[in-house]
Amino acid sequence: MRSREGQLSDNRPIPRNRLEKEKQLRDLKEVYTNLKPHTSPELRGSIATKIRELIEELKQPAPPPREERGPRRPPRREPRKF
């Protein structure tokens, strides 16, 4: 089955907020410290690269909060009473 444009199965990065990135960084650091001595250098390098990338992303200041725009849809109407 083919994917349609915009599906999650497309080859694109998953957007994560700051808290999710911090959790991913903690998890990756834990995985890196628990690697066995016979783990391949390529795997060690890829995990270390991802850790460095996350640290660089988290060094940047957080974007300012978005302004509150109000409700996204109109409020529900009261049901008719007969």
Backbone as a printed PyTorch tensor [residue, N CA C, xyz], in Angstrom:
tensor([[[  0.8390,  -1.1620,   0.0000],
         [  0.0000,   0.0000,   0.0000],
         [  0.8970,   1.2420,   0.0000]],

        [[  0.5680,   2.1950,  -0.8010],
         [  1.3730,   3.4090,  -0.9080],
         [  0.8950,   4.4720,   0.0710]],

        [[  1.8420,   5.2490,   0.5180],
         [  1.4670,   6.3150,   1.4490],
         [  1.0120,   7.5370,   0.6720]],

        [[  0.1630,   8.2970,   1.3010],
         [ -0.2830,   9.5600,   0.7130],
         [  0.5460,  10.6930,   1.2870]],

        [[  0.5390,  11.8030,   0.6230],
         [  1.3010,  12.9610,   1.0710],
         [  0.8190,  13.3900,   2.4520]],

        [[  1.7560,  13.5770,   3.3740],
         [  1.4210,  14.0540,   4.7010],
         [  1.1760,  12.9640,   5.7240]],

        [[  1.2240,  11.7140,   5.3140],
         [  1.0440,  10.6340,   6.2850],
         [  2.2640,  10.5360,   7.1700]],

        [[  2.0960,   9.9470,   8.3530],
         [  3.2180,   9.7830,   9.2620],
         [  4.2380,   8.7990,   8.7280]],

        [[  3.8600,   7.9910,   7.7450],
         [  4.8000,   7.0300,   7.1940],
         [  5.7690,   7.6750,   6.2020]],

        [[  5.5650,   8.9580,   5.8990],
         [  6.4980,   9.6510,   5.0100],
         [  7.8530,   9.7630,   5.6900]],

        [[  8.8880,   9.9130,   4.9000],
         [ 10.2370,  10.0130,   5.4380],
         [ 10.4920,  11.4450,   5.8870]],

        [[ 10.0890,  11.7560,   7.1050],
         [ 10.2860,  13.0910,   7.6540],
         [ 10.4900,  12.9790,   9.1550]],

        [[ 11.1970,  13.9260,   9.7620],
         [ 11.4590,  13.8340,  11.2010],
         [ 10.1840,  14.0300,  12.0170]],

        [[ 10.1540,  13.4150,  13.1740],
         [  9.0200,  13.5570,  14.0720],
         [  9.2230,  14.8410,  14.8730]],

        [[  8.2510,  15.7530,  14.8650],
         [  8.4170,  16.9730,  15.6500],
         [  8.3030,  16.6750,  17.1430]],

        [[  9.2510,  17.1780,  17.9100],
         [  9.2540,  16.9710,  19.3590],
         [  9.3560,  18.3170,  20.0560]],

        [[  8.6790,  18.4200,  21.1850],
         [  8.8010,  19.6550,  21.9530],
         [ 10.0270,  19.5510,  22.8640]],

        [[ 10.2810,  20.5930,  23.6220],
         [ 11.5050,  20.6550,  24.4290],
         [ 11.5580,  19.5570,  25.4930]],

        [[ 10.4390,  19.2720,  26.1350],
         [ 10.4250,  18.2310,  27.1690],
         [ 10.7150,  16.8560,  26.5740]],

        [[ 10.1580,  16.5810,  25.4120],
         [ 10.4090,  15.2960,  24.7640],
         [ 11.8710,  15.1620,  24.3450]],

        [[ 12.4630,  16.2710,  23.9020],
         [ 13.8770,  16.2380,  23.5280],
         [ 14.7660,  15.9950,  24.7490]],

        [[ 14.4200,  16.6130,  25.8810],
         [ 15.2040,  16.3910,  27.1020],
         [ 15.1040,  14.9400,  27.5540]],

        [[ 13.9170,  14.3610,  27.4490],
         [ 13.7470,  12.9590,  27.8250],
         [ 14.5350,  12.0610,  26.8820]],

        [[ 14.4910,  12.3550,  25.5800],
         [ 15.2390,  11.5560,  24.6100],
         [ 16.7390,  11.6580,  24.8800]],

        [[ 17.2150,  12.8380,  25.2570],
         [ 18.6290,  13.0210,  25.5670],
         [ 19.0300,  12.1800,  26.7810]],

        [[ 18.2110,  12.2080,  27.8280],
         [ 18.4990,  11.3780,  29.0110],
         [ 18.5470,   9.8940,  28.6390]],

        [[ 17.5650,   9.4610,  27.8440],
         [ 17.5190,   8.0500,  27.4500],
         [ 18.7350,   7.6550,  26.6200]],

        [[ 19.1290,   8.5190,  25.6820],
         [ 20.2820,   8.2060,  24.8410],
         [ 21.5730,   8.1690,  25.6540]],

        [[ 21.7120,   9.0800,  26.6110],
         [ 22.9070,   9.0550,  27.4660],
         [ 22.9670,   7.7690,  28.2820]],

        [[ 21.8130,   7.3310,  28.7760],
         [ 21.7660,   6.0850,  29.5370],
         [ 22.1250,   4.8930,  28.6490]],

        [[ 21.5860,   4.8740,  27.4320],
         [ 21.9040,   3.7890,  26.4970],
         [ 23.3950,   3.7860,  26.1830]],

        [[ 23.9610,   4.9670,  25.9740],
         [ 25.3810,   5.0700,  25.6150],
         [ 26.2780,   4.5650,  26.7400]],

        [[ 25.9100,   4.8870,  27.9800],
         [ 26.7400,   4.4290,  29.1020],
         [ 26.6050,   2.9300,  29.3360]],

        [[ 25.4850,   2.3430,  28.9320],
         [ 25.2570,   0.9180,  29.1580],
         [ 25.6680,   0.0430,  27.9720]],

        [[ 26.3150,   0.6230,  26.9610],
         [ 26.7490,  -0.1790,  25.8180],
         [ 27.8500,  -1.1500,  26.2380]],

        [[ 27.8010,  -2.3190,  25.6850],
         [ 28.8140,  -3.3410,  25.9720],
         [ 30.1150,  -2.9880,  25.2510]],

        [[ 31.2470,  -3.4920,  25.7150],
         [ 32.5390,  -3.1830,  25.0720],
         [ 32.6260,  -3.6900,  23.6210]],

        [[ 31.8840,  -4.7270,  23.2980],
         [ 31.9700,  -5.2790,  21.9460],
         [ 30.9640,  -4.6580,  20.9790]],

        [[ 30.2970,  -3.5600,  21.3910],
         [ 29.3630,  -2.8670,  20.5080],
         [ 30.1360,  -2.2340,  19.3590]],

        [[ 29.5370,  -2.2620,  18.1740],
         [ 30.2270,  -1.7480,  16.9900],
         [ 30.5170,  -0.2520,  17.1170]],

        [[ 31.6500,   0.1800,  16.5750],
         [ 31.9880,   1.6120,  16.6270],
         [ 30.9830,   2.4790,  15.8740]],

        [[ 30.3640,   1.9400,  14.8290],
         [ 29.3740,   2.7130,  14.0710],
         [ 28.1660,   3.0400,  14.9370]],

        [[ 27.7100,   2.0570,  15.7190],
         [ 26.5650,   2.2870,  16.5960],
         [ 26.9180,   3.2970,  17.6800]],

        [[ 28.1020,   3.1570,  18.2700],
         [ 28.5480,   4.1270,  19.2780],
         [ 28.6060,   5.5300,  18.6760]],

        [[ 29.1420,   5.6220,  17.4690],
         [ 29.2670,   6.9290,  16.8160],
         [ 27.9170,   7.5520,  16.4980]],

        [[ 26.9650,   6.7370,  16.0420],
         [ 25.6590,   7.2960,  15.6920],
         [ 24.9160,   7.7810,  16.9360]],

        [[ 25.0370,   7.0400,  18.0460],
         [ 24.3920,   7.4840,  19.2840],
         [ 25.0620,   8.7570,  19.7970]],

        [[ 26.4000,   8.8070,  19.7380],
         [ 27.1140,  10.0000,  20.1940],
         [ 26.7570,  11.2170,  19.3340]],

        [[ 26.6040,  11.0160,  18.0300],
         [ 26.2300,  12.1150,  17.1420],
         [ 24.8460,  12.6430,  17.4880]],

        [[ 23.9030,  11.7440,  17.7250],
         [ 22.5490,  12.1690,  18.0720],
         [ 22.5430,  12.9060,  19.4070]],

        [[ 23.3660,  12.4630,  20.3540],
         [ 23.4580,  13.1580,  21.6420],
         [ 23.9920,  14.5750,  21.4410]],

        [[ 25.0410,  14.7190,  20.6260],
         [ 25.5950,  16.0600,  20.3570],
         [ 24.5590,  16.9500,  19.6750]],

        [[ 23.8020,  16.4020,  18.7240],
         [ 22.7810,  17.1900,  18.0330],
         [ 21.7010,  17.6690,  19.0070]],

        [[ 21.2610,  16.7830,  19.8930],
         [ 20.2340,  17.1760,  20.8600],
         [ 20.7570,  18.2300,  21.8250]],

        [[ 22.0040,  18.1100,  22.2450],
         [ 22.5810,  19.1120,  23.1460],
         [ 22.6230,  20.4720,  22.4550]],

        [[ 23.0050,  20.5030,  21.1800],
         [ 23.0440,  21.7580,  20.4320],
         [ 21.6450,  22.3520,  20.2880]],

        [[ 20.6490,  21.5060,  20.0180],
         [ 19.2760,  22.0010,  19.8880],
         [ 18.7730,  22.5730,  21.2050]],

        [[ 19.1240,  21.9240,  22.3100],
         [ 18.6380,  22.3820,  23.6060],
         [ 19.3850,  23.6090,  24.1090]],

        [[ 20.5570,  23.9200,  23.5460],
         [ 21.2830,  25.1330,  23.9290],
         [ 20.5720,  26.3740,  23.4220]],

        [[ 19.8580,  26.2420,  22.3190],
         [ 19.1530,  27.3830,  21.7590],
         [ 17.9990,  27.7640,  22.6830]],

        [[ 17.7070,  29.0650,  22.7800],
         [ 16.6120,  29.4700,  23.6730],
         [ 15.2740,  28.9450,  23.1610]],

        [[ 14.3920,  28.7010,  24.0840],
         [ 13.0650,  28.2010,  23.7280],
         [ 12.2970,  29.2920,  22.9910]],

        [[ 11.4910,  28.9250,  22.0110],
         [ 10.7080,  29.9460,  21.3030],
         [  9.6770,  30.5510,  22.2400]],

        [[  9.3220,  31.8150,  22.0170],
         [  8.3430,  32.4490,  22.8980],
         [  6.9960,  31.7380,  22.7770]],

        [[  6.2030,  31.7470,  23.8430],
         [  4.9000,  31.0750,  23.7700],
         [  3.9920,  31.7640,  22.7680]],

        [[  3.1640,  30.9640,  22.1360],
         [  2.2330,  31.5240,  21.1570],
         [  1.1410,  32.2970,  21.8690]],

        [[  0.6520,  33.3180,  21.1830],
         [ -0.4280,  34.1050,  21.7600],
         [ -1.7080,  33.2870,  21.7530]],

        [[ -2.5020,  33.5260,  22.7560],
         [ -3.7690,  32.8080,  22.8260],
         [ -4.7050,  33.3980,  21.7780]],

        [[ -5.2050,  32.5630,  20.9250],
         [ -6.0510,  33.0290,  19.8300],
         [ -7.5320,  32.8920,  20.1360]],

        [[ -7.8570,  32.3070,  21.2360],
         [ -9.2590,  32.0840,  21.5470],
         [ -9.6660,  30.6890,  21.1020]],

        [[-10.9440,  30.3720,  21.1910],
         [-11.3770,  29.0250,  20.8080],
         [-11.1890,  28.7720,  19.3180]],

        [[-10.8710,  27.5430,  18.9840],
         [-10.6390,  27.1890,  17.5830],
         [-11.9240,  26.9940,  16.8150]],

        [[-12.9700,  26.6720,  17.5040],
         [-14.2520,  26.4770,  16.8310],
         [-15.3070,  27.2290,  17.6230]],

        [[-16.4160,  27.5320,  16.9890],
         [-17.4550,  28.2600,  17.7230],
         [-18.0260,  27.3870,  18.8430]],

        [[-18.4950,  28.0140,  19.9060],
         [-19.0560,  27.2150,  20.9940],
         [-20.3040,  26.4700,  20.5370]],

        [[-20.5670,  25.3550,  21.1990],
         [-21.7340,  24.5590,  20.8350],
         [-23.0210,  25.2980,  21.1820]],

        [[-24.0100,  25.0560,  20.3250],
         [-25.3150,  25.6390,  20.5950],
         [-26.0630,  24.7410,  21.5640]],

        [[-26.9650,  25.3450,  22.2750],
         [-27.8340,  24.5770,  23.1710],
         [-28.8050,  23.7700,  22.3180]],

        [[-29.1020,  22.5200,  22.7010],
         [-30.0650,  21.7370,  21.9250],
         [-31.4560,  22.3510,  22.0200]],

        [[-32.2180,  22.1300,  20.9690],
         [-33.5840,  22.6670,  20.9500],
         [-34.4380,  21.9500,  21.9920]],

        [[-35.2950,  22.7060,  22.6050],
         [-36.2240,  22.1330,  23.5740],
         [-37.6310,  22.2550,  22.9960]],

        [[-38.3120,  21.1530,  22.9450],
         [-39.6680,  21.1510,  22.3750],
         [-40.6880,  21.1690,  23.4360]]])
